[in-house]
Amino acid sequence: AANAALFAVAMLAAHDAGLRDQLDAFRAEQTAVARAMRVGSPA
């Protein structure tokens, strides 16, 4: 369900600069969290 929601937001963001900025910030935060994870460490 989360992937479908993100896809829907991405489609809407194509026509809404504010939403696009929020989506970009969300994705950057998720990327930073994922890069900080280490194998074997609790999430």
N, CA and C atoms as a LAMMPS dump frame, in Angstrom:
ITEM: TIMESTEP
0
ITEM: NUMBER OF ATOMS
129
ITEM: BOX BOUNDS ff ff ff
-5.0000000000000000e+02 5.0000000000000000e+02
-5.0000000000000000e+02 5.0000000000000000e+02
-5.0000000000000000e+02 5.0000000000000000e+02
ITEM: ATOMS id mol type element x y z
1 1 1 N 0.821 -1.193 0
2 1 2 C 0 0 0
3 1 3 C 0.864 1.256 0
4 2 1 N 1.991 1.199 0.687
5 2 2 C 2.857 2.382 0.76
6 2 3 C 3.404 2.735 -0.619
7 3 1 N 3.799 1.719 -1.387
8 3 2 C 4.325 1.998 -2.725
9 3 3 C 3.261 2.615 -3.623
10 4 1 N 2.033 2.143 -3.514
11 4 2 C 0.942 2.704 -4.312
12 4 3 C 0.688 4.154 -3.93
13 5 1 N 0.751 4.445 -2.643
14 5 2 C 0.546 5.821 -2.186
15 5 3 C 1.657 6.73 -2.696
16 6 1 N 2.887 6.265 -2.623
17 6 2 C 4.007 7.074 -3.116
18 6 3 C 3.909 7.282 -4.623
19 7 1 N 3.448 6.273 -5.34
20 7 2 C 3.264 6.411 -6.782
21 7 3 C 2.202 7.463 -7.081
22 8 1 N 1.103 7.423 -6.339
23 8 2 C 0.031 8.401 -6.537
24 8 3 C 0.525 9.814 -6.248
25 9 1 N 1.283 9.968 -5.186
26 9 2 C 1.831 11.289 -4.856
27 9 3 C 2.782 11.748 -5.955
28 10 1 N 3.587 10.845 -6.476
29 10 2 C 4.51 11.207 -7.552
30 10 3 C 3.752 11.676 -8.79
31 11 1 N 2.636 11.031 -9.084
32 11 2 C 1.835 11.445 -10.238
33 11 3 C 1.26 12.847 -10.016
34 12 1 N 0.761 13.105 -8.822
35 12 2 C 0.221 14.428 -8.506
36 12 3 C 1.324 15.486 -8.481
37 13 1 N 2.507 15.106 -8.016
38 13 2 C 3.625 16.043 -7.894
39 13 3 C 4.129 16.517 -9.252
40 14 1 N 3.802 15.787 -10.296
41 14 2 C 4.221 16.201 -11.638
42 14 3 C 3.608 17.545 -12.017
43 15 1 N 2.499 17.901 -11.36
44 15 2 C 1.8 19.148 -11.685
45 15 3 C 1.714 20.107 -10.506
46 16 1 N 2.433 19.813 -9.425
47 16 2 C 2.346 20.629 -8.215
48 16 3 C 3.746 20.785 -7.62
49 17 1 N 4.329 21.974 -7.792
50 17 2 C 5.71 22.203 -7.357
51 17 3 C 5.88 22.028 -5.848
52 18 1 N 4.917 22.475 -5.066
53 18 2 C 5.019 22.334 -3.613
54 18 3 C 5.018 20.882 -3.189
55 19 1 N 4.136 20.108 -3.78
56 19 2 C 4.071 18.679 -3.486
57 19 3 C 5.348 17.989 -3.946
58 20 1 N 5.866 18.405 -5.09
59 20 2 C 7.117 17.835 -5.606
60 20 3 C 8.263 18.095 -4.629
61 21 1 N 8.331 19.304 -4.076
62 21 2 C 9.382 19.623 -3.108
63 21 3 C 9.26 18.754 -1.86
64 22 1 N 8.033 18.56 -1.386
65 22 2 C 7.818 17.716 -0.211
66 22 3 C 8.202 16.269 -0.497
67 23 1 N 7.857 15.779 -1.672
68 23 2 C 8.2 14.41 -2.043
69 23 3 C 9.712 14.25 -2.157
70 24 1 N 10.373 15.23 -2.753
71 24 2 C 11.838 15.181 -2.858
72 24 3 C 12.483 15.152 -1.475
73 25 1 N 11.971 15.96 -0.545
74 25 2 C 12.505 15.984 0.818
75 25 3 C 12.276 14.645 1.508
76 26 1 N 11.094 14.067 1.324
77 26 2 C 10.792 12.763 1.913
78 26 3 C 11.744 11.702 1.372
79 27 1 N 11.938 11.705 0.076
80 27 2 C 12.826 10.71 -0.537
81 27 3 C 14.264 10.889 -0.07
82 28 1 N 14.713 12.126 0.068
83 28 2 C 16.072 12.382 0.546
84 28 3 C 16.241 11.873 1.975
85 29 1 N 15.225 12.091 2.806
86 29 2 C 15.283 11.611 4.185
87 29 3 C 15.309 10.087 4.229
88 30 1 N 14.487 9.443 3.427
89 30 2 C 14.46 7.982 3.385
90 30 3 C 15.795 7.425 2.894
91 31 1 N 16.397 8.089 1.92
92 31 2 C 17.698 7.664 1.407
93 31 3 C 18.761 7.767 2.491
94 32 1 N 18.755 8.867 3.241
95 32 2 C 19.727 9.05 4.316
96 32 3 C 19.567 7.978 5.389
97 33 1 N 18.332 7.662 5.743
98 33 2 C 18.076 6.619 6.744
99 33 3 C 18.593 5.276 6.239
100 34 1 N 18.31 4.958 4.997
101 34 2 C 18.744 3.674 4.433
102 34 3 C 20.265 3.583 4.37
103 35 1 N 20.915 4.675 3.996
104 35 2 C 22.38 4.664 3.911
105 35 3 C 23.031 4.557 5.281
106 36 1 N 22.355 5.019 6.315
107 36 2 C 22.901 4.956 7.67
108 36 3 C 22.756 3.572 8.287
109 37 1 N 21.91 2.732 7.715
110 37 2 C 21.695 1.389 8.261
111 37 3 C 22.921 0.521 8.021
112 38 1 N 23.153 -0.356 8.978
113 38 2 C 24.249 -1.305 8.862
114 38 3 C 23.689 -2.711 9.014
115 39 1 N 24.267 -3.653 8.322
116 39 2 C 23.826 -5.044 8.393
117 39 3 C 24.003 -5.539 9.825
118 40 1 N 22.952 -6.15 10.353
119 40 2 C 23.017 -6.711 11.692
120 40 3 C 22.617 -5.752 12.789
121 41 1 N 22.407 -4.482 12.456
122 41 2 C 21.998 -3.532 13.489
123 41 3 C 20.484 -3.403 13.485
124 42 1 N 19.9 -3.163 14.644
125 42 2 C 18.444 -2.974 14.676
126 42 3 C 18.04 -1.706 13.939
127 43 1 N 16.899 -1.732 13.293
128 43 2 C 16.441 -0.581 12.499
129 43 3 C 15.872 0.506 13.372
